[in-house]
Amino acid sequence: MAQTKLNATLGMSGNLPALNGSAITNLTSGNLSGNLPALNGSALTNLTSGLSEADTWRLNTSLNVSTGQASLTANWERDDTFANGLLGTGMSESSGVFTFPSTGFWQVVGNISFINDNGGNQAKYLGVAIEVTTNNSSYSEATNSYNSNAPESSSIYSFARTSKILDVTDTANIKVKLMYLVQQDFAVSGNSSRNVTYLQFTKLGDT
């Protein structure tokens, strides 16, 4: 098999050694999946995927929140139910601040579910924001999203979701938080067995 043909098939860049019967080892590519056949009698070994980190954290209890906006700083736990997927080291959390385990391009998805058990109250907006710091001090709304609800006679449910791809070049200074934004008093829904208000982190590749 030609060297250029192998490069194109596997989606790799750079030069590969001649295929003369010896095994090719420690190949890494974001486009490799499944099993590959042996070449000239020798198997390709130690093929790995470019995806190395995936983690989800959730709010484990519901919280009554007041009109305005604030970060969710407590009651966070890692998803640990229903065949939860934790790939790699995972994130670390302290008082609602999430620290990345390694540098790279990361996708962060934030979702907040809202509930009003009293009914009859209309919120013009219910929102979620991902806050980012690049100096481990001051935070800014890097992305946000809004929803609304209509008054009903019983419980009112709504949610808002947003996402951001970050180039994390410094794990000591680039961190994130999740923030709610509500037009009136409401409740942020949390649960210890399923993800209703959560942050999801996926490392897409190296920076």
C-alpha positions in Angstrom: 0.0 0.0 0.0 1.4 3.4 -0.9 2.5 5.8 1.8 0.3 8.6 0.5 -2.7 6.3 0.2 -2.4 5.4 4.0 -2.2 9.1 4.9 -5.4 9.9 3.0 -7.3 6.9 4.3 -6.5 7.5 8.0 -6.9 11.3 7.8 -3.3 11.8 9.2 -0.7 14.5 8.3 3.0 14.1 8.1 5.1 11.2 6.9 4.7 7.6 7.7 7.5 5.0 7.6 7.7 2.4 4.9 5.5 -0.6 5.3 7.9 -3.6 5.1 6.3 -6.0 7.5 7.0 -4.2 10.8 4.1 -3.0 13.0 3.3 0.7 13.0 2.8 1.8 16.6 1.5 4.8 18.5 -0.4 6.4 15.7 -2.7 9.2 16.9 -5.5 10.8 14.9 -8.9 12.4 15.5 -10.3 10.5 12.5 -9.5 6.9 13.5 -12.3 4.6 14.6 -12.9 0.9 14.7 -10.4 -1.9 13.8 -8.0 -1.7 10.9 -6.7 -4.8 9.0 -3.2 -5.9 9.2 -0.8 -4.5 6.6 1.7 -7.1 5.2 0.9 -9.4 8.1 1.6 -6.9 10.9 -1.2 -5.2 12.8 -1.5 -1.5 13.4 -1.3 -1.1 17.2 -2.1 1.6 19.8 -4.4 3.6 17.6 -6.1 6.3 19.7 -8.9 8.9 19.2 -8.4 12.6 19.4 -11.3 12.9 22.0 -9.7 12.6 25.4 -12.0 14.4 27.9 -15.8 14.5 28.5 -17.5 15.3 31.8 -20.9 16.5 33.0 -21.8 18.3 36.3 -25.3 18.9 37.5 -27.2 20.9 40.2 -28.3 18.2 42.7 -31.2 20.2 44.4 -33.6 22.9 43.3 -33.0 26.5 44.4 -35.4 29.4 44.8 -33.8 32.4 43.1 -34.7 36.1 43.2 -35.2 38.5 40.4 -31.9 39.4 38.7 -28.9 37.4 37.9 -26.3 35.4 39.9 -23.9 32.5 39.6 -24.8 29.0 40.8 -22.2 28.5 43.4 -23.3 25.5 45.4 -24.9 22.0 45.2 -22.9 20.8 42.3 -22.1 17.2 41.7 -20.7 15.1 38.9 -23.2 13.0 36.9 -23.0 9.5 38.4 -26.2 7.7 37.3 -27.6 5.9 34.3 -24.4 4.8 32.6 -22.9 8.2 33.0 -19.9 8.9 30.8 -16.7 10.3 32.3 -13.8 10.3 29.9 -10.3 11.3 31.1 -9.5 13.3 34.2 -12.6 15.4 34.3 -13.3 18.9 35.6 -12.8 20.1 39.1 -15.3 22.4 40.9 -15.1 24.7 43.9 -18.0 27.1 44.8 -19.4 26.9 41.3 -16.0 27.6 39.6 -15.0 25.0 37.1 -11.3 24.3 36.3 -10.1 22.5 33.2 -7.8 19.5 33.7 -5.7 20.4 30.6 -5.2 23.0 27.9 -7.0 22.6 24.6 -10.1 23.5 22.7 -13.1 22.8 24.9 -16.9 22.9 24.2 -18.9 24.0 27.2 -22.7 23.5 27.2 -24.8 25.1 29.9 -28.5 24.2 30.6 -30.8 25.6 33.3 -34.3 24.2 33.9 -36.8 26.5 35.7 -39.9 25.7 37.6 -42.7 27.7 39.3 -44.9 25.5 41.4 -47.3 28.3 42.4 -48.4 29.0 38.8 -50.0 32.2 37.6 -46.8 34.2 37.4 -45.5 35.2 34.0 -41.7 35.7 33.5 -40.8 37.7 30.4 -37.4 36.1 30.4 -35.6 33.2 32.0 -32.0 32.9 31.0 -28.7 31.1 31.3 -25.2 32.4 30.8 -21.7 30.9 30.8 -19.3 33.2 32.6 -15.6 33.0 31.7 -12.5 34.4 33.3 -9.1 34.6 31.6 -7.3 36.0 34.7 -8.8 33.8 37.5 -10.5 37.0 38.8 -13.0 39.0 36.7 -15.8 37.1 34.9 -17.7 38.1 31.8 -20.8 36.7 30.1 -19.2 34.9 27.2 -22.6 33.6 26.0 -26.2 33.6 27.0 -29.7 32.4 26.0 -33.2 33.3 27.1 -36.6 31.7 27.2 -40.0 32.8 28.6 -43.1 31.3 30.0 -46.9 31.9 29.9 -49.1 32.0 33.1 -50.9 28.8 33.9 -53.0 27.5 36.8 -50.5 24.9 37.9 -46.7 24.4 37.7 -44.8 26.3 35.0 -41.7 24.8 33.4 -39.1 26.3 31.1 -35.4 26.0 30.3 -32.6 27.9 28.5 -29.4 26.4 27.0 -26.3 28.0 25.7 -22.8 26.8 24.6 -19.3 28.2 24.0 -16.1 26.8 22.5 -13.1 28.0 24.5 -9.4 28.0 23.7 -8.0 27.1 27.1 -4.4 28.1 26.9 -3.9 28.4 30.7 -5.8 26.2 33.2 -4.8 28.4 36.1 -6.5 31.4 34.7 -9.2 30.4 32.3 -12.3 29.1 34.2 -16.1 29.1 33.9 -19.2 29.4 35.9 -23.0 29.0 35.2 -25.3 32.0 35.8 -29.1 32.3 35.8 -30.9 35.5 34.7 -34.6 35.8 35.7 -37.2 38.6 35.3 -39.0 37.6 38.6 -38.6 35.2 41.5 -38.5 31.7 40.2 -36.8 28.3 41.0 -33.9 26.7 39.3 -34.6 23.0 39.1 -32.0 20.5 40.3 -31.9 16.7 40.8 -29.5 14.2 42.3 -30.3 11.4 39.9 -30.8 13.1 36.5 -29.4 16.1 34.6 -31.9 19.0 34.6 -29.6 22.0 35.3 -26.1 21.1 34.2 -22.7 21.9 32.6 -21.3 19.6 30.0 -17.6 19.7 29.0 -15.9 18.1 26.0 -12.3 18.5 24.9 -12.3 18.8 21.1 -8.5 18.8 20.6 -5.2 20.3 21.6 -4.6 24.1 21.4 
